[in-house]
Amino acid sequence: MDDHYTHLSRRNFTKLSALGIGGIPFGSFASSMFSTNSPANLDIHIFSKQLQFLNYEEMSEAAADLGFQGIDLTVREKGHVLPEQVADKLPQAVAAMKHYGLNPALMTTNVLDVNNEAQMQVLKSASQSGFTHYRTAWLSYPEHRSITESQEIFAEQLRQLGAVNKELGLIGCYQNHAGNHVGAPIWDLPRILETANPAYLGCQYDIRHAVVEGGKSWELGLRLVHPLIKSLVIKDFKWGREGGRWTLINTPLGDGMVDFTRYFSLLKKYKIDVPISLHLEYDLGGAEHGADEITIDKSIIFKHMKQDLNFIRTHWDRAE
């Protein structure tokens, strides 16, 4: 195994100044958050769920050494930062990231209810710490209401959340997660997002989940929602048989069913320029599930992260 992964060298970065919203001219703020130009350099963040066996310093050192621009920090139950500790712990995580030259831009949360004081404190702390994007919680269609009625209720809920985001200078991102979730079919997302301020609330587009649900029609879904995309999740999967049943099997990038060449070509066509969160959900000794203790050497996990990161960059350059 390459010693680069076994013993991560400590880098000496100059600490960056805090990204307080009040100190940023709106023109600069808007151009960095809402740009739709074709990206020259991909802004790739590692999902911290796969690094929860490390503390903030170790996590940040590893992410920087591997070549990521930032960390998509889990700020939720069983996350790197627990919601009830956000006021104290989030600044500590941000300080560690900045120490290693990482950009604290992305968070993954369970936020969705503007009337929930704990959830609103997460957003306030995120704004004060300089974050720009966060993933929301998911919605589900209850059996006792029609889908159309539920969509009207959800649209109002997200409109209110978008208004809070505007006040705090944040962008909320609703993920299209496969299964019985709102947004899984993709086609329902515009309906529930149509009343929200599009500059402050949109979609976190997950190509893995889109292909799971869309099969060969995922391109149509992307065509529909691409104006709503505020962040991206990159991961891969394939169908396989386990125990005599068909099931989803998560894979390293390129080993599954996602056509990344075509996907990246479409992202370039639509000029999608948003932060990217890399997820590794295949077998990594428990790290794929956010385990605090792992059953394999961490150097193996770092190797896979580097391989998937290089895959994105290489295939992005090849896509036309």
Secondary structure, DSSP 8 states (H G I E B T S, - for coil): --HHHHS-------------GGGS-HHHHHHHHS--S--SS--EEEEGGGGTTS-HHHHHHHHHHHT-SEEEEEESTTSSB-GGGHHHHHHHHHHHHHHTT-B--EEEE----TT-HHHHHHHHHHHHTT--EEE-------TTS-HHHHHHHHHHHHHHHHHHHHHHT-EEEEE--SSSSTTTTSTTHHHHHTTS-TTTEEEEEEHHHHHHHHGGGHHHHHHHHGGGEEEEEE-EEEEEEETTEEEEEEESTTSSS--HHHHHHHHHHTT----EEE---S-STTGGGT-SS-SS-HHHHHHHHHHHHHHHHHHHHH--
